[in-house]
Amino acid sequence: MRVLVLHAWLKGNLGDVLQLSVLLSALRELKPDVLDLAGFPARPAEETAEVLTLVDRYVPDSFPWYWSLAPTMVGDVVFEPWWRKQRRALFSRYDAIVCAPGPYLADYDPRVTSALSDIAIATELGLPVVLSSHSIGPLKQQRLAAVAKASVRVAREPSTYHYLCEHGMSAVLSADFAFLYPYAAIDGRGSTEPPYRLAFLRSNNLDASALRLDAGALYEGSRLIAEASRDRLVLATSDYRRDGRFLARAARRLGVSWIACRSVTELVQLVASSSGVVSDRYHPAICAAALGKPAQVLSNREPHKMQGLKGLLSDNTLEGLQELARAGLRAVRDTLRSRV
């Protein structure tokens, strides 16, 4: 069996490392003849090194070019035929295509154009296409038709599951694969002295100039972000390349410290020693739940997935969440076994 995992995002977001490591480890258990990973950028960030050790080859993927060219006449007339030829040649080397976990199958994400095009090209070649663990939607009807061509659709939260079912597609209800990451294998305490609580804040979600602390509570203007606590507030990120400047400004304004986690080990140690997490990033909240820490999920510009995560955490025990994630992995592996 020759398997290609597509659309890996390896710019340094530790959440991508958590979920992708679990998926690739599960695929390794199938003992494929080839397990390759295609993703962006051409040189993955050093934070993603553990992911690369799980595959035979990393294929730098040029799909970002398609995002900007797709809406233009040049894209339709010149780039599209070239793109399809390149993708067909790549996919023809494999027996199955697995789309890496993530939220990119949505109208608001610029990656959606190339991702859905890849599903169409792979199915034209007769290859099974596995949507491994995704937040899907909202999507226009034409794009939903492309999702329907996949061999299996694993929904990483109930909102995605119900969305697909409402549009006449079967789906497997799962939870994010990061719930199955081997957190217990990471020992030791981080360099930050407790007690403290953590706020993981995205750079594109809140206005740093509007953040304020009032009697220990965190606000954005008049909007309450986090209730007051006896423990000091520490700002943090699991994607320091995107959030670093924003958090530096926010920390100066609030008079608090901030931490850029540059490895999964740093992230786990930081969360494990905290009294709890407030997050508008998806995976720090999962990390907190997996480590038995209170996790408050904030809304962000991707409400579909964040509401889904909030529902998962409030409606399930950790054991239940892990079993849901295992169900998703079983669906991925069973599909590959049956179709290849």
RAMOCOR-V985635 format. One record per residue. N is the residue number from 0. RES is the residue in three letters. SS is DSSP state (H for helix, E for strand, C for the rest). PHI is phi in whole degrees, 0 to 359 (999 if undefined). D_LAST is the distance of its C-alpha to the last C-alpha in whole Angstrom. Layout:
<<N:RES:SS:PHI:D_LAST> <N:RES:SS:PHI:D_LAST>>
This chain:
<<0:MET:C:999:7> <1:ARG:E:245:9> <2:VAL:E:240:10> <3:LEU:E:245:13> <4:VAL:E:263:15> <5:LEU:E:256:17> <6:HIS:E:69:21> <7:ALA:E:292:22> <8:TRP:E:249:26> <9:LEU:C:240:28> <10:LYS:C:268:31> <11:GLY:C:121:32> <12:ASN:C:290:32> <13:LEU:H:291:31> <14:GLY:H:298:30> <15:ASP:H:295:27> <16:VAL:H:295:27> <17:LEU:H:301:27> <18:GLN:H:287:24> <19:LEU:H:288:22> <20:SER:H:299:23> <21:VAL:H:294:21> <22:LEU:H:299:18> <23:LEU:H:294:17> <24:SER:H:298:19> <25:ALA:H:293:16> <26:LEU:H:292:13> <27:ARG:H:299:15> <28:GLU:C:294:15> <29:LEU:C:283:12> <30:LYS:C:54:13> <31:PRO:C:291:11> <32:ASP:C:294:12> <33:VAL:E:221:13> <34:LEU:E:228:14> <35:ASP:E:249:16> <36:LEU:E:232:18> <37:ALA:E:249:20> <38:GLY:E:193:23> <39:PHE:E:231:27> <40:PRO:C:271:29> <41:ALA:C:298:29> <42:ARG:C:247:31> <43:PRO:C:301:29> <44:ALA:C:297:32> <45:GLU:H:297:33> <46:GLU:H:296:33> <47:THR:H:262:29> <48:ALA:H:302:29> <49:GLU:H:294:27> <50:VAL:H:294:24> <51:LEU:H:292:24> <52:THR:C:289:24> <53:LEU:C:266:21> <54:VAL:C:239:19> <55:ASP:C:279:19> <56:ARG:E:206:20> <57:TYR:E:256:22> <58:VAL:E:252:22> <59:PRO:E:302:25> <60:ASP:C:248:24> <61:SER:C:266:27> <62:PHE:C:300:26> <63:PRO:H:300:29> <64:TRP:H:302:31> <65:TYR:H:292:29> <66:TRP:H:300:31> <67:SER:H:277:34> <68:LEU:H:273:34> <69:ALA:C:305:32> <70:PRO:C:283:35> <71:THR:C:259:37> <72:MET:H:295:38> <73:VAL:H:300:37> <74:GLY:H:297:34> <75:ASP:H:291:33> <76:VAL:H:271:35> <77:VAL:H:256:34> <78:PHE:H:283:31> <79:GLU:H:302:29> <80:PRO:H:298:28> <81:TRP:H:297:28> <82:TRP:H:300:26> <83:ARG:H:298:23> <84:LYS:H:298:23> <85:GLN:H:295:23> <86:ARG:H:292:20> <87:ARG:H:298:18> <88:ALA:H:296:19> <89:LEU:H:294:17> <90:PHE:H:294:14> <91:SER:C:294:14> <92:ARG:C:279:13> <93:TYR:C:235:10> <94:ASP:C:261:6> <95:ALA:E:203:7> <96:ILE:E:243:11> <97:VAL:E:242:12> <98:CYS:E:275:16> <99:ALA:C:301:18> <100:PRO:C:301:21> <101:GLY:E:155:24> <102:PRO:E:255:26> <103:TYR:E:277:26> <104:LEU:E:267:25> <105:ALA:C:209:28> <106:ASP:C:301:31> <107:TYR:C:280:33> <108:ASP:C:259:31> <109:PRO:C:295:31> <110:ARG:C:284:27> <111:VAL:H:297:26> <112:THR:H:300:27> <113:SER:H:288:24> <114:ALA:H:296:22> <115:LEU:H:287:21> <116:SER:H:299:22> <117:ASP:H:296:19> <118:ILE:H:299:17> <119:ALA:H:296:18> <120:ILE:H:294:17> <121:ALA:H:296:14> <122:THR:H:290:13> <123:GLU:H:299:16> <124:LEU:C:277:13> <125:GLY:C:80:11> <126:LEU:C:269:8> <127:PRO:E:293:8> <128:VAL:E:240:11> <129:VAL:E:251:12> <130:LEU:E:272:16> <131:SER:E:283:16> <132:SER:E:186:20> <133:HIS:E:224:22> <134:SER:E:264:26> <135:ILE:E:242:25> <136:GLY:C:102:28> <137:PRO:C:286:31> <138:LEU:C:224:29> <139:LYS:C:293:31> <140:GLN:H:302:30> <141:GLN:H:298:28> <142:ARG:H:286:26> <143:LEU:H:298:25> <144:ALA:H:297:23> <145:ALA:H:291:21> <146:VAL:H:299:20> <147:ALA:C:296:19> <148:LYS:C:283:17> <149:ALA:C:296:14> <150:SER:C:289:12> <151:VAL:E:208:14> <152:ARG:E:236:17> <153:VAL:E:262:18> <154:ALA:E:267:22> <155:ARG:C:271:24> <156:GLU:C:201:27> <157:PRO:H:300:29> <158:SER:H:298:30> <159:THR:H:292:27> <160:TYR:H:303:25> <161:HIS:H:292:28> <162:TYR:H:299:28> <163:LEU:H:293:25> <164:CYS:H:298:26> <165:GLU:H:296:29> <166:HIS:C:257:28> <167:GLY:C:78:26> <168:MET:C:248:22> <169:SER:C:287:20> <170:ALA:C:206:20> <171:VAL:E:252:20> <172:LEU:E:284:23> <173:SER:C:223:23> <174:ALA:C:224:25> <175:ASP:C:305:25> <176:PHE:H:296:23> <177:ALA:H:297:26> <178:PHE:H:295:28> <179:LEU:H:257:26> <180:TYR:C:296:27> <181:PRO:C:283:29> <182:TYR:H:299:32> <183:ALA:H:295:34> <184:ALA:H:284:34> <185:ILE:C:264:36> <186:ASP:C:257:39> <187:GLY:C:93:43> <188:ARG:C:247:44> <189:GLY:C:288:45> <190:SER:C:277:48> <191:THR:C:273:49> <192:GLU:C:280:51> <193:PRO:C:286:51> <194:PRO:C:272:52> <195:TYR:E:202:50> <196:ARG:E:241:48> <197:LEU:E:249:45> <198:ALA:E:238:44> <199:PHE:E:271:41> <200:LEU:C:235:42> <201:ARG:C:283:40> <202:SER:C:286:42> <203:ASN:C:254:41> <204:ASN:C:244:42> <205:LEU:C:245:46> <206:ASP:C:268:49> <207:ALA:H:302:50> <208:SER:H:287:54> <209:ALA:H:258:54> <210:LEU:E:284:53> <211:ARG:E:205:55> <212:LEU:E:255:56> <213:ASP:E:223:59> <214:ALA:C:54:60> <215:GLY:C:89:57> <216:ALA:E:267:54> <217:LEU:E:259:52> <218:TYR:E:234:53> <219:GLU:E:248:52> <220:GLY:C:63:55> <221:SER:C:266:56> <222:ARG:E:276:52> <223:LEU:E:284:51> <224:ILE:E:262:48> <225:ALA:E:214:49> <226:GLU:C:297:52> <227:ALA:C:294:54> <228:SER:C:215:54> <229:ARG:C:288:56> <230:ASP:C:274:53> <231:ARG:E:292:54> <232:LEU:E:270:51> <233:VAL:E:234:49> <234:LEU:E:277:46> <235:ALA:E:207:43> <236:THR:E:214:40> <237:SER:C:259:36> <238:ASP:C:216:36> <239:TYR:H:293:39> <240:ARG:H:294:39> <241:ARG:H:269:39> <242:ASP:H:259:41> <243:GLY:H:304:44> <244:ARG:H:296:46> <245:PHE:H:300:46> <246:LEU:H:292:47> <247:ALA:H:298:49> <248:ARG:H:294:51> <249:ALA:H:297:51> <250:ALA:H:295:52> <251:ARG:H:298:55> <252:ARG:H:296:56> <253:LEU:H:273:55> <254:GLY:C:72:57> <255:VAL:C:234:54> <256:SER:E:268:52> <257:TRP:E:219:48> <258:ILE:E:227:45> <259:ALA:E:258:42> <260:CYS:C:285:39> <261:ARG:C:249:38> <262:SER:C:204:35> <263:VAL:H:299:33> <264:THR:H:300:36> <265:GLU:H:299:39> <266:LEU:H:299:37> <267:VAL:H:295:37> <268:GLN:H:296:40> <269:LEU:H:295:42> <270:VAL:H:292:41> <271:ALA:H:298:41> <272:SER:C:266:45> <273:SER:C:272:45> <274:SER:C:267:47> <275:GLY:C:158:44> <276:VAL:E:229:42> <277:VAL:E:245:43> <278:SER:E:210:40> <279:ASP:C:255:39> <280:ARG:C:257:36> <281:TYR:H:294:33> <282:HIS:H:280:32> <283:PRO:H:301:35> <284:ALA:H:292:36> <285:ILE:H:294:33> <286:CYS:H:302:34> <287:ALA:H:298:37> <288:ALA:H:299:36> <289:ALA:H:294:34> <290:LEU:C:263:37> <291:GLY:C:77:39> <292:LYS:C:255:41> <293:PRO:C:300:42> <294:ALA:E:228:40> <295:GLN:E:254:42> <296:VAL:E:265:39> <297:LEU:C:267:41> <298:SER:C:285:40> <299:ASN:C:214:39> <300:ARG:C:282:38> <301:GLU:C:239:35> <302:PRO:H:298:36> <303:HIS:H:303:33> <304:LYS:H:285:31> <305:MET:H:287:34> <306:GLN:H:295:35> <307:GLY:H:296:32> <308:LEU:H:295:32> <309:LYS:H:301:36> <310:GLY:H:294:35> <311:LEU:H:302:32> <312:LEU:H:290:35> <313:SER:H:277:38> <314:ASP:H:256:36> <315:ASN:C:224:34> <316:THR:C:283:35> <317:LEU:H:300:33> <318:GLU:H:298:31> <319:GLY:H:294:30> <320:LEU:H:295:29> <321:GLN:H:294:27> <322:GLU:H:292:26> <323:LEU:H:298:25> <324:ALA:H:297:23> <325:ARG:H:297:21> <326:ALA:H:298:20> <327:GLY:H:296:18> <328:LEU:H:296:16> <329:ARG:H:299:15> <330:ALA:H:296:14> <331:VAL:H:298:12> <332:ARG:H:291:11> <333:ASP:H:296:10> <334:THR:H:296:8> <335:LEU:H:295:6> <336:ARG:H:297:6> <337:SER:H:278:6> <338:ARG:H:261:4> <339:VAL:C:254:0>>
